Amino acid sequence: MNSVGVLGAGAWGTALAQMLASDGRDVLIWAREEELVEEINAAHTNSLFLPSAKLAETIRATGELEEMAKLDTLLVVTPAQHMGSVLDSMPSHPRDLVLCSKGIEAGTGQLMNHVAKRAAPGSAIAVLSGPTFAHEVAAGLPTAVTLACDDGEAQWDRLAPVIARQAFRPYYSDDVVGAEIGGSVKNVLAIACGVVDGIDLGQNARAALIARGYAEMLRFGEALGARAETLAGLCGLGDLVLTCSSTSSRNFSLGKALGEGQKAAELMAERKTVAEGAHTAPVLVELAARHAVAMPIVTAVYGLLKGDEPRKVVSDLLSRPLRAEQGNAE
């Protein structure tokens, strides 16, 4: 049987480990915190990141990357900004790396699949992305995701039996770039929707923001080689709708707090979980400018994170010139 592990024991990594163990499979999960390794192994809980779940006894935790490197398949669920350094620290690499972190590397502007290829040359790369709240996956509620395979159908044939479960259904794609862009851009847009909720602008405004944000996602994705049909699927539109509609989303919650008048620096400092959209926004603005793609909502979120006043940002967006709904000029 293909041996499998999860690199990262945050809420999402822990939920994926629980999902993988739901059929009785042995699953190894790597945690940076020594006390968390001990808790998972002794109490079968993760009170730090996913307190709602009682973990399967077939899940075992380790703090040693050497152990993880012996496995056939790794689901990589470290924070996006640390993924490269963690993979760099592994002595060798398994056959398949399934990237589950959503973001763009600051400094290099690289998508996660490029980071993984740089840090783990020779590994086969896939991307798992879609509308997934960790606590629901851990509870065994029905979930569907995109599994985009860089090595095509041969890799899908290896990975699908490893990942698919009764309540966890992957759909095949070979558009790795599209799967990544959907997951990265939606985090930034979720912050914007949280702001709308925080200043009580209503459901109409949030629906409009989701639709216009999706248009930005499409323009940016197509400029980088993604396919429109990928972004219309689970890893794009599906994930966007979920994370823009609930305080269960860390990015939406961050935006809501910003809309209520709290400061970005203080919010980021006090959070033990990562709102990836805050790290993605500045690099996304830079990449959009480089590719001449208009992304006014993403740019507005970047301004909010730098300290712009939320109502002023919304007013500026509403004051933009009127124009056709479709097209790159925004």
Residue, then its C-alpha position, 0 to 999 in steps of 0.5 A: m500500500n502507498s504510504v502517506g503522510v501530511l506535512g504540517a499539523g495546522a487545522w487543515g493538515t490535521a483535517l486531511a490526516q483525519m480524512l486519510a485515516s477514515d478508512g483505517r489507513d496509517v497516517l504520519i503527520w509532521a508538526r513543528e511544535e514538540e508539545l503538539v507531537e506529544e499531544i497527538n500521539a498521547a491524547h489523539t487531539n490537536s487542541l491548538f489548531l483543531p480542538s473540535a476533532k477527536l483524531a483517529e488512533t492510526i494517526r501518528a505525529t513526528g517532529e522529524l522530517e527524516e521520517m516524512a521523507k521515507l513515505d511515498t506520498l506527502l500532502v504538503v500543508t505548511p503555510a505557503q510562505h514556509m513551504g520552500s524552507v521546510l522542503d529544503s530541510m528534508p534530506s530526500h523526497p517522496r515520489d509524489l508531493v500534493l500541495c495543499s497550501k494556498g498562496i504565492e511566495a513573497g519575494t519570488g512571486q512564485l506559485m507553490n508548484h514552482v517553489a516545490k520544484r525548486a526545493a524538491p527537484g525530481s518529485a512529482i507535483a500535484v495540487l489539491s484545492g477546493p471549497t474546504f473548511a477544515h472542521e467539516v472535512a475532519a467531521g467527515l462531511p461531504t467535500a469535493v476538491t480539484l486534484a490537479c496533476d502535473d504529471g497527468e493521468a498517470q499521476w492521477d491513477r497513483l494519487a486518486p486511490v490514496i486520497a479519495r474517501q467516501a466523503f472526500r471526492p477529488y476531481y481530475s485536472d491537469d491545470v496546476v496553474g489554474a488550481e493554484i491561482g484559484g486558491s491564492v486569489k480567493n483568499v485576498l477576495a475573502i478579506a474584501c468580503g469580510v470588510v463588507d460584512g464588517i461595515d454592514l454593507g449588506q448581501n447585495a454588496r457581497a454578491a457583487l464583490i464575489a462576482r467582480g472578484y471572480a472576474e479579476m481571478l479570471r483575468f489574472g489566471e488567463a494571463l498566467g496560462a490558467r484555463a477559464e474552465t478550471l477557475a469556474g470549477l471547485c478550485g476557483l469559483g467554488d472555493l471563492v463562494l465558500t470563503c467569501s461567505s463565512t466567518s469560518s474562513r480565516n481570511f473573511s474573519l480578518g476582513k470583518a475585523l478590519g471593517e470593524g475598525q481593528k488594525a491589520a498589524e495587531l490582528m496579524a500579530e495576535r493570530k495563531t493561525v495564518a490568513e494567507g490572503a494577507h501575505t498574498a495581496p502585496v505579491l498579487v498586486e505586483l504580479a498583476a501590474r507586471h502582467a498588465v491585469a486590472m485587479p482593483i479589488v485586490t489592490a484595495v485589499y492591499g491598501l486596507l492591509k497597509g492601513d487605509e480606512p475601510r469606508k474610504v476604500v469602499s467609496d473609492l471602488l464605488s466611484r470608479p468610472l462606469r464601463a462594460e461588465q466584460g473585458n480586461a479594462e477595469 
